[in-house]
Structure formats: structure tokens, C-alpha cells
Amino acid sequence: MLTPIDIFALFAVMAIGLPHGAFDGAIAFFLGAGRSVMKMTGFLVAYSLLAGLYIGFWAFMPMLALGLFLMLSIIHFGSGDIQPFASAPAGKWGRALTGVRIFVHGGIVGIVLPALHIQEVAGLYAALAGENANMLMAVTALLLPVWMTGFAIYVLASLRYGALRGAILEIGILCCLAGLLPPLAGFAVYFCLVHSRRHFYFIWTAMQQMLSRQKILTIAVLLTLVTWIAAGLAFYLQRDLAALSASEAGLRTVFIALAALTVPHMLLVDGLFRPVYEKRGVS
């Protein structure tokens, strides 16, 4: 049973966190989809199709879908969270350190938070993907020492590269919050105030060099409304057709929606947009 804090956390994720992907439409314009109605329609169809396929994947293999979502989240969160801090040095050492940094930043939510709230998160995983999802907690326990080793490497690197020390401080604060807050609240704080805030700022800054503010906001608002309507429909179907409680239906709606949107969002932002943006040298 979800507490009032849990319900507020889910609401915050839906109201603040989930819409951060609504800028994906503006990104599509940046990448050329806005040149014609056909191209934009093609983008929207492909984006929706990928999200729909993941929902179907979750329906048939929920544990694997949840596990893949957690893995993708670690990569996506980590890739975004290292951006505000100094780049790693060049060469093989630098590339290896970048991988460690991504894993450490992304693992705060995917590894550290579950390890700090074993029973609560196990219950959430079970509600999302069935009792077999407890296997994911076993994987988390195995990954925790790996994460701690990566964090130790990160700390040592920060002793040599002082610009990384801000990242170490951030990781420490987020880990403390993850331990002090209930798991859903801890996730909401990170997702809304750290990841989504950074994404909003990064995309807003980049898009204004290509599109008007009005166009950016119009696209974002329209896609946000579509997302909320689809989530409301999913909640209704789970409540009435699947006979789930309101709290369980809400939990499943939020996280399955996040998982479904993470796949096309990652492909667009991390796979297509960041490389093109960095190559163009837009500042």
C-alpha cells in the first residue's frame, strides 16, 4: 500500500519528471524532422511504435522488461549527469574513466537506492513485474560492491582532476538523500530536481539556437498533454480491466510509461542528438 508521500512522489514524477521527454519533439526539429509534415509524422509514428513495443514486451516478459529498463536508466542517467562536470582526460584511461563515471552516477538510483531500501524496493518490483522480480534484488546486491569500487576509483581520480570534486560531492548528497527518504520519494527528488532539471536546461539552451521559444514550448506542451492523456487511459484500463487497486495501477502506470518512453528517448537524445550537437560545436 502506497503512503501519501509515495503518492505525492508519483504525482511529481508524472507532473514534472515525465514531461522532460516532451522536448523530444523539438529535438526532432533540430535533427531535420520539422522540414515537412511527412517527416514529423514519421518521427512521431516511429517514437510511438517503439514505446508501444516496449509496453507489449513488459506485458509478456515483465521481469526482463523491468531489468532492461533499470539497465538503460543507469546508462541514460549517468550519461546526462556527467555532462555538467569536467570531461575525462584523453586516451584509453579517459575513456575508461568516463565509463566508470557513467556507471557511478547512474547507479545511484538503479543500485544504491534499492540496496538501501531492500524490503520496500522488493515490494515495488513485485508490484511492477511479479514475484520473480526479486531476482533483480539479487542482481542489485551483486552490483553494489562493483558500484562502490567504481566510486572509489572516481574519488581517486578527483584527487588528480580537481574539477571532478563537485561530482563527488553531488554523488554523496544524492546517496544520503536516497538513504534518508522513502524509495519513491528519493527517486522523485533525483528524477525531477536533478535529471529532468538538467535535461530541461540543456535542451532549452540548445533548441533556442535553432527554434523560437514559442515553437519549443508549443511542441513540448502538446506532447506533454498527449503523454498525460495516454497515462490516464492506461490507469483507467488497469483499474477497471485488470482490477488493480488505485495505488498499484498508479505505480504501474508511472513506471511502465517511463520504461516505454525511455527507449525512444535514449535513442534520440544519447544516440542521435548529443553526437550531432557536440560535432556542430554549438555552445
C-alpha positions as CSV (number, residue, x, y, z in Angstrom):
1,M,0.0,0.0,0.0
2,L,1.4,3.4,-1.0
3,T,1.8,6.1,1.6
4,P,0.7,9.7,1.0
5,I,4.4,10.5,0.4
6,D,4.6,7.8,-2.2
7,I,1.5,9.1,-4.0
8,F,2.9,12.6,-4.0
9,A,6.2,11.3,-5.4
10,L,4.4,9.5,-8.2
11,F,2.4,12.7,-8.9
12,A,5.7,14.7,-9.1
13,V,7.2,12.2,-11.5
14,M,4.1,12.5,-13.8
15,A,3.8,16.3,-13.5
16,I,7.4,17.3,-13.5
17,G,9.7,14.4,-14.5
18,L,7.8,12.6,-17.2
19,P,7.3,15.7,-19.4
20,H,11.0,16.3,-19.7
21,G,10.8,13.9,-22.6
22,A,8.3,16.3,-24.3
23,F,11.3,18.2,-25.7
24,D,12.0,15.2,-27.9
25,G,9.7,16.8,-30.5
26,A,11.9,19.9,-30.5
27,I,15.0,17.7,-30.8
28,A,13.4,16.0,-33.9
29,F,13.0,19.5,-35.4
30,F,16.7,20.1,-34.7
31,L,17.6,16.9,-36.4
32,G,15.5,17.8,-39.5
33,A,12.2,16.1,-38.9
34,G,10.5,19.6,-38.9
35,R,11.3,20.2,-42.6
36,S,8.0,18.6,-43.7
37,V,4.8,17.2,-42.2
38,M,5.7,13.8,-43.5
39,K,9.0,13.7,-41.7
40,M,7.5,14.9,-38.5
41,T,4.7,12.3,-38.8
42,G,7.2,9.6,-39.4
43,F,9.1,10.6,-36.3
44,L,6.0,10.6,-34.1
45,V,4.9,7.2,-35.5
46,A,8.3,5.6,-35.0
47,Y,8.6,7.1,-31.5
48,S,5.1,5.8,-30.5
49,L,5.8,2.4,-32.1
50,L,9.0,1.9,-30.1
51,A,7.1,2.9,-26.9
52,G,4.2,0.6,-27.7
53,L,6.5,-2.3,-28.5
54,Y,8.1,-1.9,-25.1
55,I,4.7,-1.9,-23.4
56,G,4.0,-5.2,-25.2
57,F,7.3,-6.5,-24.1
58,W,6.5,-5.6,-20.5
59,A,3.1,-7.4,-20.7
60,F,4.7,-10.7,-21.8
61,M,8.0,-10.6,-20.0
62,P,7.7,-8.1,-17.2
63,M,10.8,-9.1,-15.2
64,L,13.1,-8.9,-18.2
65,A,11.4,-5.6,-19.2
66,L,12.0,-4.1,-15.8
67,G,15.6,-5.3,-15.7
68,L,16.3,-3.8,-19.1
69,F,14.7,-0.6,-18.0
70,L,16.9,-0.4,-14.9
71,M,20.0,-1.0,-17.0
72,L,19.0,1.6,-19.6
73,S,18.2,4.1,-16.8
74,I,21.7,3.6,-15.4
75,I,23.3,4.4,-18.8
76,H,20.9,7.3,-19.6
77,F,21.0,9.0,-16.1
78,G,24.8,8.5,-15.9
79,S,25.4,9.9,-19.4
80,G,23.4,13.0,-18.6
81,D,24.8,13.6,-15.1
82,I,28.5,13.7,-16.1
83,Q,27.9,16.5,-18.6
84,P,28.0,19.4,-16.2
85,F,31.3,18.3,-14.9
86,A,34.8,18.3,-16.5
87,S,35.5,15.9,-19.3
88,A,37.8,12.9,-18.6
89,P,41.3,13.2,-19.9
90,A,42.0,11.9,-23.4
91,G,43.2,8.3,-24.2
92,K,42.2,4.9,-23.0
93,W,42.4,6.0,-19.4
94,G,40.0,8.8,-20.1
95,R,37.5,6.5,-21.9
96,A,37.6,4.0,-19.1
97,L,37.1,6.7,-16.5
98,T,34.1,8.1,-18.5
99,G,32.6,4.6,-18.3
100,V,33.1,4.4,-14.6
101,R,31.6,7.9,-14.1
102,I,28.5,7.0,-16.1
103,F,28.1,3.8,-14.1
104,V,28.6,5.5,-10.7
105,H,26.2,8.5,-11.4
106,G,23.5,6.3,-13.0
107,G,23.9,3.6,-10.3
108,I,22.7,5.9,-7.5
109,V,19.1,5.2,-8.4
110,G,19.4,1.8,-10.0
111,I,21.8,0.2,-7.5
112,V,22.4,2.3,-4.3
113,L,18.8,3.2,-3.7
114,P,17.4,-0.4,-3.9
115,A,20.3,-1.6,-1.7
116,L,19.4,1.0,1.0
117,H,15.7,0.0,1.0
118,I,15.7,-3.7,0.3
119,Q,12.3,-4.7,1.5
120,E,10.5,-1.6,0.2
121,V,12.0,-1.8,-3.3
122,A,11.5,-5.6,-3.5
123,G,7.8,-4.9,-2.9
124,L,7.7,-2.3,-5.6
125,Y,9.5,-4.6,-8.0
126,A,7.0,-7.3,-7.2
127,A,4.1,-5.0,-7.9
128,L,5.6,-3.9,-11.2
129,A,6.8,-7.3,-12.6
130,G,5.6,-10.1,-10.3
131,E,7.2,-12.1,-7.5
132,N,10.1,-13.3,-9.8
133,A,11.3,-9.7,-9.9
134,N,13.0,-10.5,-6.5
135,M,15.8,-11.8,-8.7
136,L,16.5,-8.2,-9.6
137,M,17.3,-7.5,-6.0
138,A,19.8,-10.3,-6.0
139,V,21.5,-8.7,-9.1
140,T,21.5,-5.4,-7.2
141,A,23.3,-6.9,-4.3
142,L,25.9,-8.3,-6.6
143,L,26.4,-4.9,-8.3
144,L,26.7,-2.9,-5.1
145,P,30.3,-3.8,-4.5
146,V,31.1,-3.1,-8.1
147,W,29.4,0.4,-7.7
148,M,31.4,1.0,-4.5
149,T,34.7,0.1,-6.3
150,G,33.7,2.5,-9.2
151,F,33.0,5.2,-6.7
152,A,36.4,4.7,-5.0
153,I,38.1,5.0,-8.5
154,Y,36.1,8.2,-9.1
155,V,37.2,9.6,-5.8
156,L,40.9,8.8,-6.5
157,A,40.5,10.4,-10.0
158,S,39.1,13.5,-8.4
159,L,42.3,13.9,-6.3
160,R,44.2,14.4,-9.5
161,Y,41.5,16.2,-11.5
162,G,40.1,18.7,-9.2
163,A,37.2,19.6,-11.5
164,L,35.6,16.2,-10.7
165,R,35.2,17.0,-7.0
166,G,31.9,18.7,-7.5
167,A,30.6,15.4,-8.9
168,I,31.8,13.5,-5.9
169,L,30.0,16.0,-3.6
170,E,26.8,15.6,-5.6
171,I,27.0,11.8,-5.5
172,G,27.5,11.9,-1.8
173,I,24.5,14.2,-1.2
174,L,22.2,12.1,-3.5
175,C,23.3,8.9,-1.8
176,C,22.4,10.4,1.6
177,L,19.0,11.5,0.3
178,A,18.4,8.1,-1.1
179,G,19.0,6.6,2.3
180,L,17.0,9.1,4.3
181,L,13.9,9.3,2.0
182,P,11.5,6.6,1.2
183,P,12.5,4.9,-2.1
184,L,9.8,6.5,-4.3
185,A,10.4,9.9,-2.8
186,G,14.2,9.5,-3.3
187,F,13.6,8.6,-6.9
188,A,11.3,11.5,-7.4
189,V,13.8,14.0,-5.9
190,Y,16.5,12.7,-8.2
191,F,14.3,12.4,-11.3
192,C,12.6,15.7,-11.0
193,L,15.2,18.0,-9.4
194,V,18.4,16.6,-10.9
195,H,17.9,14.6,-14.1
196,S,14.9,16.4,-15.5
197,R,16.1,19.9,-14.5
198,R,19.4,19.3,-16.2
199,H,17.7,17.9,-19.3
200,F,15.3,20.9,-19.5
201,Y,18.1,23.4,-19.2
202,F,20.4,21.5,-21.7
203,I,17.7,21.1,-24.4
204,W,16.2,24.6,-23.8
205,T,19.6,26.2,-24.3
206,A,20.4,24.1,-27.4
207,M,17.0,24.5,-29.0
208,Q,16.8,28.3,-28.8
209,Q,19.7,28.4,-31.3
210,M,17.5,26.6,-33.8
211,L,13.9,27.3,-32.9
212,S,11.8,30.1,-31.4
213,R,10.8,29.8,-27.8
214,Q,7.1,29.7,-28.8
215,K,7.7,26.8,-31.1
216,I,9.7,24.9,-28.5
217,L,7.0,25.4,-25.8
218,T,4.2,24.6,-28.2
219,I,5.7,21.3,-29.1
220,A,6.5,20.5,-25.5
221,V,3.1,21.3,-24.2
222,L,1.3,19.3,-26.9
223,L,3.4,16.2,-26.4
224,T,3.1,16.5,-22.6
225,L,-0.7,16.6,-22.9
226,V,-0.7,13.6,-25.1
227,T,1.5,11.7,-22.6
228,W,-0.7,12.6,-19.7
229,I,-3.9,11.5,-21.6
230,A,-2.3,8.2,-22.6
231,A,-1.2,7.7,-18.9
232,G,-4.7,8.5,-17.7
233,L,-6.1,5.9,-20.2
234,A,-3.6,3.3,-19.0
235,F,-4.5,4.0,-15.4
236,Y,-8.2,3.6,-16.2
237,L,-7.7,0.3,-18.1
238,Q,-5.6,-1.2,-15.3
239,R,-8.1,-0.1,-12.6
240,D,-11.2,-1.4,-14.5
241,L,-10.0,-4.2,-16.7
242,A,-7.1,-5.6,-14.7
243,A,-8.9,-5.0,-11.4
244,L,-5.9,-3.4,-9.7
245,S,-6.0,-1.1,-6.7
246,A,-5.6,2.6,-7.4
247,S,-2.1,2.6,-5.8
248,E,-0.9,-0.4,-7.8
249,A,-2.4,0.9,-11.0
250,G,-0.8,4.3,-10.4
251,L,2.6,2.7,-9.7
252,R,2.5,0.5,-12.8
253,T,1.2,3.4,-15.0
254,V,4.1,5.7,-14.0
255,F,6.9,3.2,-14.3
256,I,5.8,1.3,-17.3
257,A,5.3,4.7,-19.0
258,L,8.8,5.8,-18.0
259,A,10.2,2.5,-19.3
260,A,8.3,2.7,-22.6
261,L,9.4,6.3,-23.2
262,T,13.0,5.7,-22.1
263,V,13.8,3.5,-25.1
264,P,13.0,6.1,-27.9
265,H,14.1,8.9,-25.7
266,M,17.6,7.4,-25.2
267,L,17.9,6.6,-28.9
268,L,17.0,10.1,-29.8
269,V,18.9,12.1,-27.1
270,D,22.0,9.9,-26.5
271,G,22.2,8.1,-29.8
272,L,21.4,11.0,-32.3
273,F,21.2,14.4,-30.6
274,R,24.3,14.5,-28.4
275,P,26.7,13.4,-31.1
276,V,25.3,15.8,-33.7
277,Y,25.1,18.7,-31.1
278,E,28.7,18.2,-30.0
279,K,30.0,17.8,-33.5
280,R,28.5,21.1,-34.6
281,G,30.2,22.7,-31.6
282,V,27.0,24.5,-30.6
283,S,27.6,26.4,-27.3
